[in-house]
Amino acid sequence: MSETDSTQPETANRDQAADRLADKASKLLDDAEAAIESLEAEDLAAAAQPFQLEDLVGFEGPPEKCSIDLLRDVDLELKIELGRTHMLLDDVLRLRRGSIVTLDKLAGDPVDLYANGRLVARGEILVLNDNFCVRVAELVGSDSLSE
């Protein structure tokens, strides 16, 4: 008997075993997919049921006005804007010590106070102990700002 004759039954047996394993794997995958679809269908049915809320006990009328005490230590960026102007890049490059830049506001006009980029007040510039200061003259915006 030649060597090729003896390897043919071995190869045939391996091919049959591989086919059986492939069939089992395919059946297991089909079973797993069916189980997943069944679970998904159950989950969708459960999700479609309405949620029951408990009755509120001891609630009378509208809630009291909320306090902002918890927010009092929140750090804000305060910016005071004296005025604005538009300049060409060439003009900016020519700026030197002593150059004068004209702004869009006149001397004595109120300055704008911004908290985190939002206009909150207007005021006037003062000098106190050689420092610039702003006296708030007008609050702007929300009614929740207390005077």
N, CA, C and O atoms as a GROMACS GRO file, in nm:
protein
  588
    1MET      N    1   0.084  -0.116   0.000
    1MET     CA    2   0.000   0.000   0.000
    1MET      C    3   0.089   0.123   0.000
    1MET      O    4   0.187   0.130   0.075
    2SER      N    5   0.056   0.219  -0.083
    2SER     CA    6   0.138   0.340  -0.094
    2SER      C    7   0.100   0.438   0.017
    2SER      O    8  -0.002   0.426   0.085
    3GLU      N    9   0.189   0.538   0.032
    3GLU     CA   10   0.169   0.636   0.140
    3GLU      C   11   0.044   0.720   0.115
    3GLU      O   12  -0.024   0.757   0.210
    4THR      N   13   0.014   0.750  -0.011
    4THR     CA   14  -0.104   0.830  -0.042
    4THR      C   15  -0.231   0.754  -0.011
    4THR      O   16  -0.332   0.815   0.026
    5ASP      N   17  -0.230   0.620  -0.024
    5ASP     CA   18  -0.348   0.541   0.008
    5ASP      C   19  -0.377   0.545   0.156
    5ASP      O   20  -0.494   0.548   0.196
    6SER      N   21  -0.275   0.546   0.240
    6SER     CA   22  -0.296   0.544   0.384
    6SER      C   23  -0.336   0.682   0.437
    6SER      O   24  -0.399   0.689   0.543
    7THR      N   25  -0.303   0.791   0.368
    7THR     CA   26  -0.338   0.925   0.416
    7THR      C   27  -0.477   0.967   0.372
    7THR      O   28  -0.535   1.060   0.430
    8GLN      N   29  -0.533   0.902   0.270
    8GLN     CA   30  -0.666   0.940   0.224
    8GLN      C   31  -0.773   0.916   0.330
    8GLN      O   32  -0.855   1.004   0.353
    9PRO      N   33  -0.776   0.800   0.398
    9PRO     CA   34  -0.879   0.782   0.503
    9PRO      C   35  -0.858   0.882   0.617
    9PRO      O   36  -0.955   0.931   0.675
   10GLU      N   37  -0.732   0.913   0.651
   10GLU     CA   38  -0.705   1.009   0.758
   10GLU      C   39  -0.759   1.146   0.720
   10GLU      O   40  -0.821   1.214   0.802
   11THR      N   41  -0.734   1.188   0.596
   11THR     CA   42  -0.781   1.317   0.549
   11THR      C   43  -0.933   1.321   0.546
   11THR      O   44  -0.993   1.421   0.584
   12ALA      N   45  -0.994   1.212   0.501
   12ALA     CA   46  -1.139   1.206   0.496
   12ALA      C   47  -1.197   1.215   0.637
   12ALA      O   48  -1.297   1.284   0.658
   13ASN      N   49  -1.135   1.146   0.733
   13ASN     CA   50  -1.182   1.152   0.872
   13ASN      C   51  -1.170   1.294   0.928
   13ASN      O   52  -1.260   1.343   0.997
   14ARG      N   53  -1.057   1.359   0.898
   14ARG     CA   54  -1.038   1.497   0.946
   14ARG      C   55  -1.141   1.591   0.884
   14ARG      O   56  -1.194   1.680   0.951
   15ASP      N   57  -1.168   1.572   0.756
   15ASP     CA   58  -1.266   1.657   0.688
   15ASP      C   59  -1.405   1.637   0.748
   15ASP      O   60  -1.479   1.734   0.768
   16GLN      N   61  -1.440   1.511   0.776
   16GLN     CA   62  -1.571   1.483   0.836
   16GLN      C   63  -1.580   1.543   0.977
   16GLN      O   64  -1.683   1.600   1.014
   17ALA      N   65  -1.472   1.531   1.054
   17ALA     CA   66  -1.470   1.587   1.190
   17ALA      C   67  -1.482   1.739   1.184
   17ALA      O   68  -1.553   1.800   1.264
   18ALA      N   69  -1.413   1.800   1.088
   18ALA     CA   70  -1.420   1.946   1.073
   18ALA      C   71  -1.561   1.989   1.033
   18ALA      O   72  -1.611   2.090   1.080
   19ASP      N   73  -1.625   1.910   0.944
   19ASP     CA   74  -1.762   1.941   0.903
   19ASP      C   75  -1.857   1.932   1.022
   19ASP      O   76  -1.946   2.016   1.038
   20ARG      N   77  -1.839   1.827   1.105
   20ARG     CA   78  -1.926   1.810   1.223
   20ARG      C   79  -1.908   1.928   1.320
   20ARG      O   80  -2.005   1.980   1.374
   21LEU      N   81  -1.781   1.969   1.341
   21LEU     CA   82  -1.755   2.083   1.430
   21LEU      C   83  -1.816   2.211   1.374
   21LEU      O   84  -1.871   2.292   1.448
   22ALA      N   85  -1.805   2.229   1.243
   22ALA     CA   86  -1.862   2.348   1.181
   22ALA      C   87  -2.014   2.348   1.195
   22ALA      O   88  -2.074   2.452   1.220
   23ASP      N   89  -2.077   2.230   1.178
   23ASP     CA   90  -2.222   2.219   1.194
   23ASP      C   91  -2.264   2.252   1.337
   23ASP      O   92  -2.361   2.323   1.360
   24LYS      N   93  -2.187   2.198   1.436
   24LYS     CA   94  -2.219   2.224   1.577
   24LYS      C   95  -2.203   2.373   1.608
   24LYS      O   96  -2.287   2.432   1.677
   25ALA      N   97  -2.095   2.434   1.556
   25ALA     CA   98  -2.072   2.576   1.581
   25ALA      C   99  -2.183   2.660   1.520
   25ALA      O  100  -2.230   2.757   1.580
   26SER      N  101  -2.226   2.623   1.399
   26SER     CA  102  -2.332   2.695   1.332
   26SER      C  103  -2.463   2.685   1.411
   26SER      O  104  -2.536   2.783   1.425
   27LYS      N  105  -2.492   2.563   1.462
   27LYS     CA  106  -2.614   2.543   1.542
   27LYS      C  107  -2.607   2.624   1.671
   27LYS      O  108  -2.706   2.685   1.712
   28LEU      N  109  -2.489   2.624   1.737
   28LEU     CA  110  -2.474   2.702   1.860
   28LEU      C  111  -2.493   2.852   1.833
   28LEU      O  112  -2.557   2.922   1.912
   29LEU      N  113  -2.439   2.900   1.722
   29LEU     CA  114  -2.457   3.042   1.686
   29LEU      C  115  -2.604   3.074   1.660
   29LEU      O  116  -2.653   3.178   1.702
   30ASP      N  117  -2.673   2.983   1.589
   30ASP     CA  118  -2.816   3.004   1.563
   30ASP      C  119  -2.895   3.009   1.693
   30ASP      O  120  -2.982   3.094   1.711
   31ASP      N  121  -2.863   2.916   1.786
   31ASP     CA  122  -2.932   2.913   1.916
   31ASP      C  123  -2.904   3.041   1.995
   31ASP      O  124  -2.995   3.096   2.057
   32ALA      N  125  -2.780   3.088   1.991
   32ALA     CA  126  -2.744   3.210   2.064
   32ALA      C  127  -2.816   3.331   2.006
   32ALA      O  128  -2.866   3.415   2.081
   33GLU      N  129  -2.823   3.340   1.873
   33GLU     CA  130  -2.894   3.452   1.810
   33GLU      C  131  -3.042   3.449   1.845
   33GLU      O  132  -3.101   3.554   1.871
   34ALA      N  133  -3.102   3.330   1.846
   34ALA     CA  134  -3.243   3.319   1.882
   34ALA      C  135  -3.265   3.361   2.027
   34ALA      O  136  -3.363   3.428   2.058
   35ALA      N  137  -3.174   3.322   2.117
   35ALA     CA  138  -3.186   3.359   2.258
   35ALA      C  139  -3.173   3.511   2.275
   35ALA      O  140  -3.247   3.571   2.353
   36ILE      N  141  -3.080   3.572   2.203
   36ILE     CA  142  -3.061   3.717   2.212
   36ILE      C  143  -3.185   3.790   2.160
   36ILE      O  144  -3.230   3.887   2.222
   37GLU      N  145  -3.240   3.744   2.048
   37GLU     CA  146  -3.361   3.807   1.994
   37GLU      C  147  -3.476   3.796   2.092
   37GLU      O  148  -3.555   3.889   2.107
   38SER      N  149  -3.487   3.682   2.158
   38SER     CA  150  -3.592   3.661   2.257
   38SER      C  151  -3.576   3.758   2.374
   38SER      O  152  -3.674   3.817   2.420
   39LEU      N  153  -3.452   3.774   2.423
   39LEU     CA  154  -3.426   3.867   2.534
   39LEU      C  155  -3.452   4.011   2.493
   39LEU      O  156  -3.507   4.089   2.571
   40GLU      N  157  -3.413   4.047   2.371
   40GLU     CA  158  -3.436   4.183   2.323
   40GLU      C  159  -3.585   4.211   2.314
   40GLU      O  160  -3.630   4.320   2.349
   41ALA      N  161  -3.664   4.114   2.267
   41ALA     CA  162  -3.808   4.131   2.257
   41ALA      C  163  -3.868   4.150   2.396
   41ALA      O  164  -3.958   4.232   2.414
   42GLU      N  165  -3.820   4.074   2.495
   42GLU     CA  166  -3.869   4.089   2.633
   42GLU      C  167  -3.830   4.226   2.688
   42GLU      O  168  -3.912   4.290   2.755
   43ASP      N  169  -3.706   4.271   2.661
   43ASP     CA  170  -3.660   4.401   2.711
   43ASP      C  171  -3.744   4.514   2.651
   43ASP      O  172  -3.779   4.609   2.721
   44LEU      N  173  -3.776   4.504   2.520
   44LEU     CA  174  -3.856   4.608   2.457
   44LEU      C  175  -3.996   4.612   2.516
   44LEU      O  176  -4.052   4.720   2.535
   45ALA      N  177  -4.052   4.495   2.544
   45ALA     CA  178  -4.185   4.491   2.604
   45ALA      C  179  -4.183   4.552   2.743
   45ALA      O  180  -4.275   4.624   2.781
   46ALA      N  181  -4.078   4.523   2.820
   46ALA     CA  182  -4.067   4.579   2.955
   46ALA      C  183  -4.046   4.729   2.950
   46ALA      O  184  -4.098   4.802   3.034
   47ALA      N  185  -3.972   4.777   2.852
   47ALA     CA  186  -3.944   4.920   2.841
   47ALA      C  187  -4.068   4.997   2.799
   47ALA      O  188  -4.078   5.116   2.828
   48ALA      N  189  -4.162   4.933   2.733
   48ALA     CA  190  -4.281   5.001   2.685
   48ALA      C  191  -4.386   5.019   2.794
   48ALA      O  192  -4.484   5.091   2.773
   49GLN      N  193  -4.368   4.957   2.910
   49GLN     CA  194  -4.466   4.970   3.017
   49GLN      C  195  -4.452   5.107   3.082
   49GLN      O  196  -4.341   5.156   3.100
   50PRO      N  197  -4.565   5.170   3.118
   50PRO     CA  198  -4.558   5.303   3.179
   50PRO      C  199  -4.496   5.297   3.318
   50PRO      O  200  -4.508   5.198   3.390
   51PHE      N  201  -4.429   5.405   3.354
   51PHE     CA  202  -4.365   5.416   3.485
   51PHE      C  203  -4.466   5.474   3.583
   51PHE      O  204  -4.529   5.576   3.553
   52GLN      N  205  -4.480   5.412   3.697
   52GLN     CA  206  -4.575   5.458   3.798
   52GLN      C  207  -4.506   5.550   3.898
   52GLN      O  208  -4.406   5.512   3.958
   53LEU      N  209  -4.558   5.671   3.914
   53LEU     CA  210  -4.504   5.766   4.010
   53LEU      C  211  -4.585   5.760   4.139
   53LEU      O  212  -4.707   5.739   4.137
   54GLU      N  213  -4.516   5.780   4.250
   54GLU     CA  214  -4.586   5.785   4.378
   54GLU      C  215  -4.649   5.922   4.395
   54GLU      O  216  -4.599   6.021   4.342
   55ASP      N  217  -4.759   5.927   4.471
   55ASP     CA  218  -4.823   6.055   4.500
   55ASP      C  219  -4.733   6.139   4.589
   55ASP      O  220  -4.665   6.087   4.678
   56LEU      N  221  -4.734   6.270   4.565
   56LEU     CA  222  -4.657   6.361   4.648
   56LEU      C  223  -4.732   6.382   4.779
   56LEU      O  224  -4.852   6.411   4.779
   57VAL      N  225  -4.660   6.368   4.889
   57VAL     CA  226  -4.722   6.384   5.020
   57VAL      C  227  -4.664   6.508   5.087
   57VAL      O  228  -4.543   6.530   5.086
   58GLY      N  229  -4.751   6.590   5.144
   58GLY     CA  230  -4.705   6.706   5.218
   58GLY      C  231  -4.666   6.824   5.131
   58GLY      O  232  -4.601   6.916   5.179
   59PHE      N  233  -4.704   6.824   5.005
   59PHE     CA  234  -4.670   6.935   4.916
   59PHE      C  235  -4.787   7.030   4.909
   59PHE      O  236  -4.897   6.990   4.870
   60GLU      N  237  -4.764   7.154   4.946
   60GLU     CA  238  -4.871   7.253   4.942
   60GLU      C  239  -4.823   7.377   4.869
   60GLU      O  240  -4.730   7.444   4.915
   61GLY      N  241  -4.883   7.409   4.757
   61GLY     CA  242  -4.852   7.531   4.685
   61GLY      C  243  -4.718   7.531   4.616
   61GLY      O  244  -4.646   7.430   4.617
   62PRO      N  245  -4.684   7.645   4.556
   62PRO     CA  246  -4.556   7.655   4.484
   62PRO      C  247  -4.439   7.654   4.581
   62PRO      O  248  -4.453   7.695   4.696
   63PRO      N  249  -4.322   7.608   4.535
   63PRO     CA  250  -4.206   7.605   4.623
   63PRO      C  251  -4.160   7.746   4.657
   63PRO      O  252  -4.187   7.841   4.584
   64GLU      N  253  -4.090   7.758   4.768
   64GLU     CA  254  -4.037   7.888   4.808
   64GLU      C  255  -3.930   7.931   4.707
   64GLU      O  256  -3.873   7.848   4.636
   65LYS      N  257  -3.905   8.061   4.704
   65LYS     CA  258  -3.803   8.112   4.612
   65LYS      C  259  -3.668   8.049   4.647
   65LYS      O  260  -3.629   8.046   4.763
   66CYS      N  261  -3.599   8.000   4.546
   66CYS     CA  262  -3.470   7.934   4.567
   66CYS      C  263  -3.366   8.036   4.611
   66CYS      O  264  -3.366   8.150   4.566
   67SER      N  265  -3.280   7.993   4.699
   67SER     CA  266  -3.174   8.080   4.749
   67SER      C  267  -3.048   8.060   4.666
   67SER      O  268  -3.020   7.949   4.619
   68ILE      N  269  -2.971   8.167   4.648
   68ILE     CA  270  -2.846   8.156   4.574
   68ILE      C  271  -2.727   8.147   4.669
   68ILE      O  272  -2.612   8.162   4.627
   69ASP      N  273  -2.754   8.123   4.797
   69ASP     CA  274  -2.646   8.117   4.895
   69ASP      C  275  -2.538   8.016   4.858
   69ASP      O  276  -2.420   8.040   4.884
   70LEU      N  277  -2.577   7.904   4.799
   70LEU     CA  278  -2.478   7.802   4.762
   70LEU      C  279  -2.383   7.850   4.652
   70LEU      O  280  -2.273   7.797   4.637
   71LEU      N  281  -2.425   7.950   4.578
   71LEU     CA  282  -2.344   7.997   4.464
   71LEU      C  283  -2.259   8.119   4.496
   71LEU      O  284  -2.185   8.168   4.411
   72ARG      N  285  -2.269   8.169   4.617
   72ARG     CA  286  -2.200   8.294   4.650
   72ARG      C  287  -2.048   8.286   4.639
   72ARG      O  288  -1.986   8.389   4.612
   73ASP      N  289  -1.984   8.168   4.657
   73ASP     CA  290  -1.837   8.162   4.644
   73ASP      C  291  -1.791   8.119   4.505
   73ASP      O  292  -1.673   8.088   4.488
   74VAL      N  293  -1.878   8.117   4.406
   74VAL     CA  294  -1.837   8.083   4.270
   74VAL      C  295  -1.754   8.198   4.214
   74VAL      O  296  -1.794   8.314   4.220
   75ASP      N  297  -1.639   8.164   4.161
   75ASP     CA  298  -1.546   8.262   4.107
   75ASP      C  299  -1.591   8.307   3.968
   75ASP      O  300  -1.615   8.222   3.882
   76LEU      N  301  -1.604   8.436   3.946
   76LEU     CA  302  -1.640   8.492   3.816
   76LEU      C  303  -1.528   8.581   3.766
   76LEU      O  304  -1.454   8.640   3.845
   77GLU      N  305  -1.516   8.590   3.635
   77GLU     CA  306  -1.422   8.683   3.576
   77GLU      C  307  -1.496   8.814   3.552
   77GLU      O  308  -1.593   8.818   3.476
   78LEU      N  309  -1.450   8.922   3.615
   78LEU     CA  310  -1.512   9.052   3.598
   78LEU      C  311  -1.422   9.136   3.507
   78LEU      O  312  -1.303   9.150   3.531
   79LYS      N  313  -1.483   9.191   3.402
   79LYS     CA  314  -1.408   9.270   3.305
   79LYS      C  315  -1.474   9.407   3.295
   79LYS      O  316  -1.597   9.416   3.282
   80ILE      N  317  -1.395   9.512   3.300
   80ILE     CA  318  -1.444   9.648   3.285
   80ILE      C  319  -1.398   9.697   3.148
   80ILE      O  320  -1.279   9.697   3.118
   81GLU      N  321  -1.493   9.738   3.065
   81GLU     CA  322  -1.458   9.783   2.931
   81GLU      C  323  -1.472   9.934   2.922
   81GLU      O  324  -1.581   9.990   2.932
   82LEU      N  325  -1.359   9.998   2.902
   82LEU     CA  326  -1.354  10.144   2.892
   82LEU      C  327  -1.402  10.190   2.754
   82LEU      O  328  -1.467  10.294   2.744
   83GLY      N  329  -1.372  10.114   2.651
   83GLY     CA  330  -1.412  10.149   2.516
   83GLY      C  331  -1.349  10.054   2.416
   83GLY      O  332  -1.271   9.966   2.453
   84ARG      N  333  -1.384  10.073   2.289
   84ARG     CA  334  -1.331   9.988   2.182
   84ARG      C  335  -1.290  10.074   2.064
   84ARG      O  336  -1.329  10.189   2.051
   85THR      N  337  -1.210  10.013   1.978
   85THR     CA  338  -1.174  10.076   1.852
   85THR      C  339  -1.133   9.968   1.752
   85THR      O  340  -1.103   9.856   1.792
   86HIS      N  341  -1.131  10.002   1.626
   86HIS     CA  342  -1.083   9.912   1.521
   86HIS      C  343  -0.958   9.974   1.462
   86HIS      O  344  -0.953  10.094   1.433
   87MET      N  345  -0.857   9.892   1.444
   87MET     CA  346  -0.731   9.940   1.387
   87MET      C  347  -0.681   9.841   1.284
   87MET      O  348  -0.705   9.721   1.294
   88LEU      N  349  -0.612   9.893   1.184
   88LEU     CA  350  -0.545   9.807   1.086
   88LEU      C  351  -0.420   9.748   1.151
   88LEU      O  352  -0.364   9.807   1.243
   89LEU      N  353  -0.379   9.634   1.104
   89LEU     CA  354  -0.259   9.570   1.157
   89LEU      C  355  -0.139   9.663   1.145
   89LEU      O  356  -0.055   9.669   1.236
   90ASP      N  357  -0.130   9.734   1.035
   90ASP     CA  358  -0.019   9.827   1.014
   90ASP      C  359  -0.016   9.934   1.124
   90ASP      O  360   0.091   9.970   1.174
   91ASP      N  361  -0.135   9.984   1.163
   91ASP     CA  362  -0.142  10.085   1.269
   91ASP      C  363  -0.101  10.026   1.404
   91ASP      O  364  -0.036  10.094   1.484
   92VAL      N  365  -0.139   9.902   1.430
   92VAL     CA  366  -0.101   9.837   1.555
   92VAL      C  367   0.050   9.818   1.560
   92VAL      O  368   0.111   9.837   1.665
   93LEU      N  369   0.109   9.781   1.448
   93LEU     CA  370   0.255   9.761   1.444
   93LEU      C  371   0.332   9.891   1.464
   93LEU      O  372   0.448   9.889   1.506
   94ARG      N  373   0.268  10.004   1.435
   94ARG     CA  374   0.334  10.134   1.453
   94ARG      C  375   0.320  10.190   1.594
   94ARG      O  376   0.379  10.294   1.625
   95LEU      N  377   0.243  10.124   1.681
   95LEU     CA  378   0.224  10.175   1.818
   95LEU      C  379   0.358  10.179   1.891
   95LEU      O  380   0.436  10.084   1.885
   96ARG      N  381   0.382  10.287   1.958
   96ARG     CA  382   0.504  10.306   2.037
   96ARG      C  383   0.464  10.366   2.171
   96ARG      O  384   0.349  10.405   2.192
   97ARG      N  385   0.559  10.372   2.261
   97ARG     CA  386   0.534  10.435   2.389
   97ARG      C  387   0.492  10.581   2.363
   97ARG      O  388   0.561  10.653   2.290
   98GLY      N  389   0.380  10.622   2.421
   98GLY     CA  390   0.329  10.757   2.401
   98GLY      C  391   0.227  10.768   2.290
   98GLY      O  392   0.166  10.874   2.272
   99SER      N  393   0.205  10.660   2.212
   99SER     CA  394   0.103  10.662   2.107
   99SER      C  395  -0.034  10.679   2.172
   99SER      O  396  -0.057  10.634   2.284
  100ILE      N  397  -0.123  10.744   2.100
  100ILE     CA  398  -0.259  10.767   2.150
  100ILE      C  399  -0.356  10.685   2.066
  100ILE      O  400  -0.352  10.689   1.943
  101VAL      N  401  -0.442  10.609   2.133
  101VAL     CA  402  -0.544  10.528   2.067
  101VAL      C  403  -0.680  10.587   2.105
  101VAL      O  404  -0.713  10.595   2.224
  102THR      N  405  -0.757  10.628   2.007
  102THR     CA  406  -0.888  10.688   2.031
  102THR      C  407  -0.992  10.577   2.043
  102THR      O  408  -0.998  10.486   1.960
  103LEU      N  409  -1.074  10.586   2.148
  103LEU     CA  410  -1.179  10.486   2.172
  103LEU      C  411  -1.314  10.538   2.126
  103LEU      O  412  -1.329  10.656   2.093
  104ASP      N  413  -1.414  10.450   2.125
  104ASP     CA  414  -1.547  10.486   2.078
  104ASP      C  415  -1.632  10.554   2.186
  104ASP      O  416  -1.748  10.586   2.160
  105LYS      N  417  -1.579  10.578   2.305
  105LYS     CA  418  -1.655  10.644   2.411
  105LYS      C  419  -1.587  10.775   2.449
  105LYS      O  420  -1.465  10.790   2.437
  106LEU      N  421  -1.668  10.868   2.494
  106LEU     CA  422  -1.618  10.998   2.536
  106LEU      C  423  -1.577  10.994   2.683
  106LEU      O  424  -1.622  10.907   2.758
  107ALA      N  425  -1.493  11.087   2.723
  107ALA     CA  426  -1.456  11.098   2.864
  107ALA      C  427  -1.584  11.126   2.943
  107ALA      O  428  -1.663  11.212   2.904
  108GLY      N  429  -1.603  11.056   3.052
  108GLY     CA  430  -1.723  11.073   3.134
  108GLY      C  431  -1.835  10.977   3.098
  108GLY      O  432  -1.930  10.963   3.175
  109ASP      N  433  -1.826  10.910   2.983
  109ASP     CA  434  -1.927  10.809   2.948
  109ASP      C  435  -1.915  10.691   3.044
  109ASP      O  436  -1.806  10.662   3.093
  110PRO      N  437  -2.027  10.624   3.073
  110PRO     CA  438  -2.019  10.507   3.162
  110PRO      C  439  -1.939  10.394   3.098
  110PRO      O  440  -1.938  10.377   2.976
  111VAL      N  441  -1.872  10.316   3.184
  111VAL     CA  442  -1.800  10.198   3.137
  111VAL      C  443  -1.889  10.077   3.158
  111VAL      O  444  -1.980  10.080   3.241
  112ASP      N  445  -1.864   9.970   3.085
  112ASP     CA  446  -1.943   9.848   3.094
  112ASP      C  447  -1.873   9.746   3.182
  112ASP      O  448  -1.752   9.727   3.171
  113LEU      N  449  -1.949   9.681   3.271
  113LEU     CA  450  -1.896   9.575   3.358
  113LEU      C  451  -1.952   9.442   3.309
  113LEU      O  452  -2.074   9.426   3.298
  114TYR      N  453  -1.864   9.348   3.279
  114TYR     CA  454  -1.903   9.216   3.230
  114TYR      C  455  -1.863   9.111   3.332
  114TYR      O  456  -1.750   9.111   3.382
  115ALA      N  457  -1.955   9.021   3.364
  115ALA     CA  458  -1.924   8.905   3.448
  115ALA      C  459  -1.931   8.782   3.359
  115ALA      O  460  -2.036   8.750   3.304
  116ASN      N  461  -1.818   8.714   3.344
  116ASN     CA  462  -1.807   8.598   3.254
  116ASN      C  463  -1.861   8.629   3.115
  116ASN      O  464  -1.930   8.547   3.054
  117GLY      N  465  -1.828   8.748   3.064
  117GLY     CA  466  -1.865   8.784   2.928
  117GLY      C  467  -2.005   8.840   2.912
  117GLY      O  468  -2.044   8.875   2.801
  118ARG      N  469  -2.082   8.849   3.020
  118ARG     CA  470  -2.219   8.899   3.011
  118ARG      C  471  -2.228   9.036   3.077
  118ARG      O  472  -2.182   9.054   3.189
  119LEU      N  473  -2.287   9.132   3.006
  119LEU     CA  474  -2.302   9.268   3.058
  119LEU      C  475  -2.393   9.265   3.180
  119LEU      O  476  -2.508   9.220   3.171
  120VAL      N  477  -2.343   9.312   3.296
  120VAL     CA  478  -2.424   9.310   3.419
  120VAL      C  479  -2.445   9.450   3.476
  120VAL      O  480  -2.540   9.471   3.552
  121ALA      N  481  -2.359   9.546   3.442
  121ALA     CA  482  -2.373   9.679   3.500
  121ALA      C  483  -2.297   9.782   3.418
  121ALA      O  484  -2.216   9.749   3.331
  122ARG      N  485  -2.328   9.908   3.448
  122ARG     CA  486  -2.253  10.020   3.392
  122ARG      C  487  -2.210  10.107   3.509
  122ARG      O  488  -2.278  10.114   3.611
  123GLY      N  489  -2.097  10.174   3.493
  123GLY     CA  490  -2.048  10.256   3.603
  123GLY      C  491  -1.958  10.367   3.556
  123GLY      O  492  -1.938  10.387   3.436
  124GLU      N  493  -1.904  10.440   3.653
  124GLU     CA  494  -1.816  10.552   3.622
  124GLU      C  495  -1.678  10.527   3.682
  124GLU      O  496  -1.666  10.469   3.790
  125ILE      N  497  -1.577  10.572   3.610
  125ILE     CA  498  -1.438  10.554   3.653
  125ILE      C  499  -1.404  10.657   3.761
  125ILE      O  500  -1.435  10.775   3.748
  126LEU      N  501  -1.340  10.610   3.868
  126LEU     CA  502  -1.292  10.696   3.976
  126LEU      C  503  -1.146  10.662   4.002
  126LEU      O  504  -1.097  10.557   3.961
  127VAL      N  505  -1.077  10.752   4.069
  127VAL     CA  506  -0.941  10.723   4.115
  127VAL      C  507  -0.945  10.732   4.267
  127VAL      O  508  -0.983  10.835   4.323
  128LEU      N  509  -0.904  10.623   4.334
  128LEU     CA  510  -0.904  10.617   4.480
  128LEU      C  511  -0.769  10.563   4.525
  128LEU      O  512  -0.734  10.450   4.490
  129ASN      N  513  -0.694  10.642   4.601
  129ASN     CA  514  -0.560  10.602   4.647
  129ASN      C  515  -0.471  10.561   4.529
  129ASN      O  516  -0.402  10.458   4.536
  130ASP      N  517  -0.472  10.639   4.426
  130ASP     CA  518  -0.392  10.614   4.304
  130ASP      C  519  -0.431  10.488   4.229
  130ASP      O  520  -0.355  10.441   4.143
  131ASN      N  521  -0.546  10.431   4.258
  131ASN     CA  522  -0.596  10.313   4.185
  131ASN      C  523  -0.724  10.350   4.110
  131ASN      O  524  -0.807  10.427   4.160
  132PHE      N  525  -0.738  10.296   3.990
  132PHE     CA  526  -0.865  10.312   3.920
  132PHE      C  527  -0.970  10.229   3.989
  132PHE      O  528  -0.943  10.118   4.034
  133CYS      N  529  -1.092  10.282   3.998
  133CYS     CA  530  -1.207  10.211   4.056
  133CYS      C  531  -1.327  10.239   3.967
  133CYS      O  532  -1.325  10.328   3.883
  134VAL      N  533  -1.432  10.161   3.987
  134VAL     CA  534  -1.556  10.183   3.914
  134VAL      C  535  -1.669  10.191   4.015
  134VAL      O  536  -1.686  10.102   4.099
  135ARG      N  537  -1.747  10.298   4.008
  135ARG     CA  538  -1.868  10.310   4.090
  135ARG      C  539  -1.984  10.262   4.003
  135ARG      O  540  -2.008  10.316   3.895
  136VAL      N  541  -2.056  10.161   4.051
  136VAL     CA  542  -2.168  10.105   3.976
  136VAL      C  543  -2.281  10.207   3.976
  136VAL      O  544  -2.326  10.250   4.082
  137ALA      N  545  -2.325  10.245   3.858
  137ALA     CA  546  -2.431  10.344   3.843
  137ALA      C  547  -2.563  10.279   3.801
  137ALA      O  548  -2.670  10.331   3.832
  138GLU      N  549  -2.555  10.166   3.731
  138GLU     CA  550  -2.676  10.103   3.677
  138GLU      C  551  -2.654   9.953   3.665
  138GLU      O  552  -2.552   9.908   3.613
  139LEU      N  553  -2.752   9.875   3.712
  139LEU     CA  554  -2.750   9.730   3.692
  139LEU      C  555  -2.826   9.700   3.563
  139LEU      O  556  -2.929   9.762   3.536
  140VAL      N  557  -2.776   9.607   3.486
  140VAL     CA  558  -2.833   9.575   3.356
  140VAL      C  559  -2.875   9.430   3.356
  140VAL      O  560  -2.807   9.344   3.413
  141GLY      N  561  -2.989   9.400   3.291
  141GLY     CA  562  -3.024   9.260   3.270
  141GLY      C  563  -3.128   9.208   3.366
  141GLY      O  564  -3.228   9.274   3.395
  142SER      N  565  -3.103   9.088   3.416
  142SER     CA  566  -3.200   9.010   3.491
  142SER      C  567  -3.252   9.082   3.615
  142SER      O  568  -3.179   9.156   3.680
  143ASP      N  569  -3.380   9.060   3.645
  143ASP     CA  570  -3.440   9.116   3.766
  143ASP      C  571  -3.384   9.052   3.891
  143ASP      O  572  -3.402   9.105   4.001
  144SER      N  573  -3.316   8.938   3.876
  144SER     CA  574  -3.263   8.868   3.993
  144SER      C  575  -3.141   8.937   4.052
  144SER      O  576  -3.099   8.903   4.162
  145LEU      N  577  -3.084   9.034   3.980
  145LEU     CA  578  -2.971   9.110   4.036
  145LEU      C  579  -3.026   9.201   4.144
  145LEU      O  580  -3.114   9.283   4.118
  146SER      N  581  -2.975   9.187   4.263
  146SER     CA  582  -3.024   9.271   4.372
  146SER      C  583  -2.943   9.399   4.377
  146SER      O  584  -2.822   9.399   4.353
  147GLU      N  585  -3.010   9.508   4.409
  147GLU     CA  586  -2.942   9.638   4.410
  147GLU      C  587  -2.874   9.661   4.542
  147GLU      O  588  -2.812   9.765   4.563
   0.00000   0.00000   0.00000
